[in-house]
Amino acid sequence: MNDTLSGPWRTVIVDDEPPARQTLRLLLAREKDFTLVAECGHGKEAVDLVTAARPDVMFIDVRMPGMDGFAVLRQLGADAVPAVVFVTAYGRYAAQAFEQHAVEYLLKPFTDERFADVVDHVRRRLRERAYASLAKRLPEALVETAARGDRRQLVVKDGSRTHVVRESDIAWIEAEDYYVRIHVDGRRILARESLRTLEERLDPEVFARIHRSAIVNTRWIRAIEPLASGDQRLVMTDGTTLRVSRTYRAALMRLIGR
């Protein structure tokens, strides 16, 4: 299973009816962030398949010869079960499916629109899992990031003065009208530069845009806290707090969790 925020998510199909597998296969082919890695027609095969392939998503029928879909989940165990979508012609199993922590329940026959809605829901859940996984690894990732060496320098002009600044000393940068204010190890430099131009010159493996008017050095991040609005707040090592907009959150988390 992977922890990426945008896929591709590895997917398996388990259904004893070949036409049903073909329908799911064709519909999944339209979803560029889902990759079908295997399919099978029986429960016992599914257990072996998931154990070997470790997919992110499983579309599975309820009623199958030998071992039904619920038995497959029990056999796999909670730690090995991917995000599950039950696909069945029987509505009466829905309650049991959600008791087994299924993400979705797709009732046959279904429309393309209904399938797209299911995939969107699965996509959101997979991203939530990825965020949670990255957040869990965040303290360790920040320590590793801070330990990397940095000899890069940034040259900027402040009026008639030219400043040569080590990138590792830059905590964060904010846009201010036609200028940028660079927060450098306890002092501030005002330079007539655009944030976009400056971003292009900084190390992309260290610096990240967090909203349209700020860039941060990820090595200066001490903590990330959720906000009720759905945004996040960064706490920097110098005590500064900065807002991360949802637009830039995924890129920031990818950079930190890499």
Secondary structure by P-SEA (a helix, b strand, c coil): ccccccccbbbbbbcccaaaaaaaaaaaaaccccccccccccaaaaaaaaaaccccccccccccccccaaaaaaaaccccccbbbbbcccccaaaaaaaacccccccccccaaaaaaaaaaaaaaaaaaaaaaaaaaaaaaaaaaaaccccbbbbbbccccccccccccccbbbbcccbbbbbcccbbbbccccaaaaaaacccccccccccccccccccccccccccccbbbbbcccbbbbbbcccaaaaaaaaaac
